[in-house]
Amino acid sequence: MNTASFYTEEHEIFREGFRRFVAAEITPHAAEWEEARAVPRSLWRKMGEQGFLCPWLPEEYGGLGLDFAYSVIINEELARGDGFGVGVPLHSDVAVPYIASYGTPEAKERFLPGCTTGEVIAAVGFTEPDAGSDLAAIRTTAVRDGDSYVLNGQKTFITNGAVADVVVVAAKTEPEAGHRGVSLILVDGEAPGFSRGRTLEKMGYHMQDTAELVFEDCRVPAFHLLGEEGRGFKLMMEKLQQERLEVSVKCQTMAEECLKEALEYAKTRTAFGKPIGCHQANAFRLAEMATEVELGRTFLDDLIAAHLRGEEIVQRVSMAKYWLAEMVNRVAYQAVQLHGAYGYMEEYRICRLYRDVRGLPILAGTSEIMKLIISRNLGLR
Ligand SMILES: Cc1cc2nc3c(=O)[nH]c(=O)nc-3n(C[C@H](O)[C@H](O)[C@H](O)COP(=O)(O)OP(=O)(O)OC[C@H]3O[C@@H](n4cnc5c(N)ncnc54)[C@H](O)[C@@H]3O)c2cc1C
């Protein structure tokens, strides 16, 4: 149970309701969706009906006007209920905020109501085959042509990419201007010249689709521009704080799940006449894991509280994203080790957790890029 001070009784009631929803609508189907490499669209609509998509959006767009702590609750409970591949946090807390903060009135009107009902699934298309960490090197272009932008290029590793109805795309409106030439433009699923490439086969996160996107003279209305031309990098930097916090929540919750699995197993499996967890080497291993998880929780909750207060926490959120993503991998590794061969078997939950956490130090900015940001803020350039 998370007892952070920013949770009120209303938050806890919401958590209980969402936990029941996950237990009924997600956990029993998780294995089937992992196998199918997809979550059914009906889940999005069910979540929308109950107010679990973008609950922070204002009521005029169908939201509930709730704070970020509700998004944290959804993210945590999805992870606890085996729904850690459901692409909802990416939709609600990463992609849609771009539209809500920087969209033109026409774009907001067109997309936001569907984002709360589940009829519109959103994605973020920044990474390209030749540019991930170095986003200033993207090659996708967007050229203004009358009342439209015409996009050419491709994206890869895009979460929700195979099903997205709207994608926040980073493209160069001024290719020679480096990062100052990057703009953000919305591409809707029906746009002429927009197609999906492969849905990629990943190491983990199997129920989540990760796809390639292709733009061939893809034409979208000019009102799909977010903010101003050439300001895309600045908008990304503004939103990355919440994206990295969202991933940090996942890292921490999954570390707690790994520890839980390891402890339960270590108390029940016996070897040499006693539970394996009572052999001192393993007891100490579990003590170390529990300490790391506790440190992570304290740090994370402090950051969530600061984010809720509207503070700028880029430096500390970069530290959290780096440390928590590495920490959950250390904990997952040790948890599998404690399970012995059972930990290597698909029928054990820890096996899937181990696979799924491996992507966390890579996505949303790698650990190395986080350290780059941290060290620059320490004056090391
Ligand atoms: C599961 C998953 C989901 C994803 N979802 C999305 C999504 O929805 N939208 C999206 O746009 N992208 C998405 N990505 C892509 C992700 O953002 C990129 O993978 C990430 O930014 C790293 O880019 P890259 O893979 O091109 O690696 P590269 O940038 O090529 O880096 C390769 C290695 O070099 C290191 N490196 C790079 N530059 C430096 C440096 N200056 N100093 C030290 N080391 C460096 C990196 O840390 C890494 O270890 C997703 C990735 C994964 C795995």
The ligand as a Tripos MOL2 file, in Angstrom:
@<TRIPOS>MOLECULE
LIG
   53    58     1     0     0
SMALL
NO_CHARGES

@<TRIPOS>ATOM
      1 C1          9.7080   -0.6920  -25.6020 C.3       1 LIG1
      2 C2         10.0710    0.6000  -26.2410 C.ar      1 LIG1
      3 C3          9.0830    1.5430  -26.4810 C.ar      1 LIG1
      4 C4          9.4110    2.7600  -27.1050 C.ar      1 LIG1
      5 N1          8.3990    3.6560  -27.3640 N.ar      1 LIG1
      6 C5          8.7000    4.7930  -28.0490 C.ar      1 LIG1
      7 C6          7.6540    5.6930  -28.4280 C.ar      1 LIG1
      8 O1          6.4820    5.4920  -28.1000 O.2       1 LIG1
      9 N2          7.9770    6.7730  -29.1640 N.ar      1 LIG1
     10 C7          9.2640    7.0560  -29.5320 C.ar      1 LIG1
     11 O2          9.4840    8.0740  -30.1870 O.2       1 LIG1
     12 N3         10.2750    6.2110  -29.1890 N.ar      1 LIG1
     13 C8         10.0200    5.0900  -28.4640 C.ar      1 LIG1
     14 N4         11.0280    4.2290  -28.1170 N.ar      1 LIG1
     15 C9         12.3830    4.5150  -28.5520 C.3       1 LIG1
     16 C10        13.2780    5.0260  -27.4350 C.3       1 LIG1
     17 O3         12.9000    6.3290  -27.0570 O.3       1 LIG1
     18 C11        14.7210    4.9820  -27.9730 C.3       1 LIG1
     19 O4         15.0400    3.6290  -28.1080 O.3       1 LIG1
     20 C12        15.7170    5.6480  -27.0610 C.3       1 LIG1
     21 O5         15.5300    7.0410  -27.0580 O.3       1 LIG1
     22 C13        17.1790    5.3500  -27.4850 C.3       1 LIG1
     23 O6         17.3510    5.5630  -28.8400 O.3       1 LIG1
     24 P1         18.0250    4.4140  -29.7650 P.3       1 LIG1
     25 O7         17.3230    3.1470  -29.4880 O.co2     1 LIG1
     26 O8         18.0410    4.9270  -31.1570 O.co2     1 LIG1
     27 O9         19.4950    4.2610  -29.2330 O.3       1 LIG1
     28 P2         20.7670    5.1690  -29.6280 P.3       1 LIG1
     29 O10        20.4420    6.6040  -29.4710 O.co2     1 LIG1
     30 O11        21.2850    4.7140  -30.9370 O.co2     1 LIG1
     31 O12        21.7850    4.7420  -28.4890 O.3       1 LIG1
     32 C14        22.4550    3.4720  -28.4860 C.3       1 LIG1
     33 C15        23.3100    3.4030  -27.2320 C.3       1 LIG1
     34 O13        24.2420    4.5020  -27.2290 O.3       1 LIG1
     35 C16        24.0750    5.2570  -26.0540 C.3       1 LIG1
     36 N5         24.3100    6.6770  -26.3210 N.ar      1 LIG1
     37 C17        23.7320    7.4590  -27.2790 C.ar      1 LIG1
     38 N6         24.2020    8.7070  -27.2000 N.ar      1 LIG1
     39 C18        25.0760    8.7350  -26.1660 C.ar      1 LIG1
     40 C19        25.8960    9.7370  -25.5630 C.ar      1 LIG1
     41 N7         25.8750   10.9980  -25.9960 N.pl3     1 LIG1
     42 N8         26.6800    9.3890  -24.5040 N.ar      1 LIG1
     43 C20        26.6920    8.1250  -24.0360 C.ar      1 LIG1
     44 N9         25.9420    7.1250  -24.5610 N.ar      1 LIG1
     45 C21        25.1550    7.4340  -25.6090 C.ar      1 LIG1
     46 C22        22.6370    5.0070  -25.6090 C.3       1 LIG1
     47 O14        22.4730    5.2810  -24.2150 O.3       1 LIG1
     48 C23        22.4780    3.5430  -25.9500 C.3       1 LIG1
     49 O15        23.0390    2.7520  -24.9290 O.3       1 LIG1
     50 C24        10.7490    3.0290  -27.4660 C.ar      1 LIG1
     51 C25        11.7490    2.0830  -27.1760 C.ar      1 LIG1
     52 C26        11.4180    0.8980  -26.5720 C.ar      1 LIG1
     53 C27        12.4980   -0.0990  -26.2840 C.3       1 LIG1
@<TRIPOS>BOND
     1     1     2 1
     2     2     3 ar
     3     2    52 ar
     4     3     4 ar
     5     4     5 ar
     6     4    50 ar
     7     5     6 ar
     8     6     7 ar
     9     6    13 1
    10     7     8 2
    11     7     9 ar
    12     9    10 ar
    13    10    11 2
    14    10    12 ar
    15    12    13 ar
    16    13    14 ar
    17    14    15 1
    18    14    50 ar
    19    15    16 1
    20    16    17 1
    21    16    18 1
    22    18    19 1
    23    18    20 1
    24    20    21 1
    25    20    22 1
    26    22    23 1
    27    23    24 1
    28    24    25 2
    29    24    26 1
    30    24    27 1
    31    27    28 1
    32    28    29 2
    33    28    30 1
    34    28    31 1
    35    31    32 1
    36    32    33 1
    37    33    34 1
    38    33    48 1
    39    34    35 1
    40    35    36 1
    41    35    46 1
    42    36    37 ar
    43    36    45 ar
    44    37    38 ar
    45    38    39 ar
    46    39    40 ar
    47    39    45 ar
    48    40    41 1
    49    40    42 ar
    50    42    43 ar
    51    43    44 ar
    52    44    45 ar
    53    46    47 1
    54    46    48 1
    55    48    49 1
    56    50    51 ar
    57    51    52 ar
    58    52    53 1
@<TRIPOS>SUBSTRUCTURE
     1 LIG1         1 GROUP 0 **** ****
